[in-house]
């Protein structure tokens, strides 16, 4: 048994699923993830102080 973890864009999901199915990986678990993490160079304000 092999385990593959990948983060892919929604528009590429069908292509990736098709490729995995052709390689013999029939079962797949999908989770929807939101957010982008930290953005460097963007300053925010937290309690009137600048925060990186």
Backbone as a ProteinNet text record, in pm:
[ID]
protein_1_A
[PRIMARY]
XXXXXXXXXXXXXXXXXXXXXXXXXXXXXXXXXXXXXXXXXXXXXXXXXXXX
[TERTIARY]
84.2	0	89.3	54	128.1	36.4	94.7	18.8	76.8	-9.7	31.4	-46.2	25.1	-38	-6.4	-108	-86.1	-183.6	-137.4	-223.4	-231.9	-352.2	-370.3	-482	-478.3	-583.5	-710	-822.2	-951	-966	-914.2	-929.8	-843.8	-745.3	-659.8	-703.1	-805.8	-847.1	-883.9	-964.3	-1007.5	-891.5	-795.2	-677.2	-594.9	-575.5	-497.9	-570.9	-700.7	-778.8	-773.4	-785.1	-778.9	-641.9	-535	-399.6	-377.6	-424.7	-409.5	-489.9	-609.6	-692.8	-625.6	-562.4	-493.4	-373	-312.1	-197.2	-238.5	-369	-417.1	-462.6	-460.2	-507.9	-656.1	-741.6	-885	-952	-901.2	-961	-888.8	-967.6	-908.9	-991.4	-924.6	-989.7	-959	-1063.2	-1048.8	-1097	-1017.8	-1056.7	-1042.9	-1140.1	-1133.4	-1062.5	-960.7	-879.5	-893.3	-911.6	-920.9	-805.2	-768.3	-662.6	-535.6	-449.1	-324.2	-202.4	-218.1	-103.1	-58.7	63.9	116.8	158.3	135.8	178.9	289.7	408.6	522.1	512.4	549.8	548.1	415.8	317.3	187.3	179	162.8	154.6	9.4	-15.6	-148.6	-144.2	-259.2	-264.8	-331.6	-266.9	-320.7	-307.9	-418.1	-422.5	-335.1	-354.1	-288	-136.8	-83.8	59.3	70.7	176.4	199.5	250.7	203	239.3	279.1	390.9	436	375.2
-116.9	0	123.9	221.4	346.7	461.7	566	684.1	804.9	879	1000.1	1116.8	1221.1	1343.9	1454.8	1528.8	1637.4	1750.4	1870.9	1989.2	2039.3	2034.8	2074.3	2177.6	2252.6	2349.8	2278.1	2340.2	2280.8	2254.7	2344.5	2327.9	2213.2	2166	2054.5	1920.7	1921.2	1800.2	1686.3	1714.9	1608.1	1547.1	1630.2	1578.4	1486.9	1528.5	1448.6	1319	1327.9	1207.9	1106.6	1157.3	1069.8	1002	1078.8	1023.1	916.7	941.9	843.3	717.2	733.8	618.1	532.2	597	522.8	445.6	495.4	428	317.6	304.5	197.9	241.8	372.1	424.1	457.9	368.1	386.3	461.3	448.7	515.6	646.9	750.6	882.2	954.4	1025.7	1107.6	1253.1	1335.6	1476.7	1563.4	1664.2	1762.2	1900.8	1984.8	2122.2	2208.2	2280.6	2362.1	2507.6	2594.4	2737.4	2809.6	2923.4	3004.1	2997.6	3094.6	3102.9	3113.2	3109.2	3123.1	3267.8	3287.2	3422.4	3481.6	3609.5	3680.5	3776.1	3751.8	3835.4	3968.8	4073.4	4207.2	4278.9	4214	4276.7	4310	4437.2	4480	4484.4	4437.3	4444.1	4525.3	4558.2	4633.9	4548	4542.1	4468.1	4555.9	4599.8	4689.8	4813.2	4875.3	5001.7	4988.7	4870.1	4850.1	4773.8	4805.9	4733.6	4594.4	4500.5	4360.4	4302.6	4233.7	4168.9	4033.1
0	0	0	-82.2	-89.6	-53.5	4.2	42.5	-30	-94.6	-164.8	-105	-62.4	-14	-112.9	-151.4	-247.2	-220.9	-243.3	-239.7	-383	-437.3	-577.4	-587.9	-693.8	-720.2	-764.8	-736.7	-769.1	-918.5	-1001.9	-1146.4	-1201.8	-1126.2	-1169.2	-1109.9	-1025.1	-954.5	-1049.9	-1149.7	-1240.9	-1318.1	-1357.8	-1428.2	-1338	-1214.1	-1119.6	-1087.3	-1066.6	-1035.8	-1151	-1272.7	-1390.2	-1400.2	-1377.8	-1386.2	-1278.6	-1156.3	-1049.7	-1079.2	-1133.8	-1167.4	-1274.4	-1372.5	-1478.2	-1424.5	-1315.8	-1254.1	-1156.9	-1132.6	-1046	-908.6	-880.1	-751.8	-767.2	-716.4	-737	-622.9	-500.9	-385.4	-359.3	-330.1	-307	-200.1	-113	-11	-43.9	-45.6	-82.6	32.8	66.4	167.2	107.2	132.2	83	187.9	144	233.7	191.7	289.6	261.1	328	272.1	330.7	249.2	273.5	198.6	288	416.6	505.1	517.4	556.3	573.3	440	426.2	306.1	346.6	300	335.8	263.8	334.4	277.5	295.3	352	376	523.8	552.8	691.7	735.5	856.3	913.5	1041.3	1093.8	1219.3	1324.8	1441	1553.7	1676.6	1727.2	1844.2	1823.2	1708	1671.9	1649.8	1643.1	1612.7	1482	1408	1283.5	1312.1	1233.8	1253.4	1119.5	1113.1	989.3	978.7
[MASK]
++++++++++++++++++++++++++++++++++++++++++++++++++++

